[in-house]
């Protein structure tokens, strides 16, 4: 792979590191199978692109896009908590609704940002190439998000969210409002995903209605790969693992698509993802079997 391809893989990997953090919160901490991310990712991109195209400051546009994602997550959780709709079905309903909402927001299937200022163009030093500056800026954003999440989930409220996912009955017995914690946790989860969508739109030069297809699969793949690389229980290492998983996943994708020996093409992306997830799931089983044989 060329140096340009390596930086490109790192750039996309860091963006999906934010998605992986969001998926980790919903799937691992809350035990909430959330497919909303397939809609909240393009929601973040759509809101951000529309605002920037209409002259809004890119930083403010990114913040508003993040808030829009949080609102989507809150609605999904509210459908489950207050209307008693099954969690998976609630997220599917929200994902479907967001497709139409995103089209309404954009007014057309895509919005270009090639000629518009973005937070990356505003922060990029003149002496540094854009393909190097973007990953560095994204790295700072991901590190900041990770540190804030680590600190938050060590607070009383953060521990209440974790308790809600681990054992809701025990949490309620301890006076935790599990419904409110589920709504709050889902808001944080989808806010991170929408932030990733806003970043993706700005780095790729625009937002597209189809940019969210397969987001949940990529997020899950990153979480599973990360947990295989760095199995841990402490929140610091858990969040680090999913970020590393997203980066490793994108490097594998880039390696497979840029390798003449393997001969894979862009249409094979879903196949590569499926194979990587299967490998990541099988590795712990192989380790367990090898450990058992050693003790026999």
Buried (B, 14 or more C-beta within 10 A) or exposed (E): EEEEBBBBBBBBBBBBBBBBBBBBBBBBBBBBBBBBBBBBBBBBBBBBBBBBBEEBEBEEBBBBBBBBBBBBBBBBBBBBBEEEBEBEEBBBBBBEBBBEBBBEBBEEEBBEBEEBEBBBBEBBEEEEEEBBBBBBBBBEBBEEBBEEBBEBBEEEEBBBBBBBBEBBEEBBEEEBBBBBBBBBBBBBBBBBBBBBBBBBBBBBEBBBBEBBEBBBBBBBBBBBBBBBBBEEEEBBBBBBBBBBBBBBBBBBBBBBBBEEEEEBEEEBBEEBBEEBBEBBEEBEEEEEEEEEEEEE
